[in-house]
């Protein structure tokens, strides 16, 4: 599902992380509209995507991104976590359609990891949440983000994304690495890493180095950098876009 955030001119495509949906990008999208037409997509098994219950793999998501880019034309692609992996895949597989990439707290090599950590986290959630107010209270600073990711059904608020699908998507990352994506990126790249990252140490710096890009560690930020340090994130992205778009 394509979500239009507004703006005109240079297309900017936003790709969300695991559990998320396009609408979680709203706080970022509203200032990005000064740089072009901003759109987002709900990845398979997320949000209002019609693709449900499949055995999805990273190439499937990358193909979906490419389909959108073929309609938008050459775009700036900005991805968080899972979306960052898909952004790199699109840049590698379709260099004519990706003008620049921003990746946020992501990895291309999680081999050996399992989905057990995700299971433990989900099991600790008091689901279903009885109200959106409870969602905000439980997740604290990330409350607005997760409020976008739930819907009311079966007696309370639950994730829109299928838990089983999420486990399967995350499980695939433990089986394959995607350094080949990085090595085939030919467009400008900015890698934004959280100080308190969930990703393997040093990997995001290596991604930037191998792609001849830039790397920034944001002090104090957790996995969702654009939520935890919005001003720092905005400053870095705006500086990057201003340079590549000659603004």
Secondary structure, DSSP 8 states (H G I E B T S, - for coil): -EEEEE--SSEEEEE--TT--GGGGHHHHHHHTTSSEEEEE--TTSTT-S--S----HHHHHHHHHHHHHHH-SEEEEEETHHHHHHHHHHHH-TTTEEEEEEES--SB-TT--THHHHHHHHHS-SSBS-HHHHHHHHGGGHHHHHTTEEEETTEEEESS-HHHHHHHHHHHTT-B-HHHHHT--SEEEEEEETT-SS-TTHHHHHHHHTT-EEEEETT--S-HHHHTHHHHHHHHHHHHHHHTT-
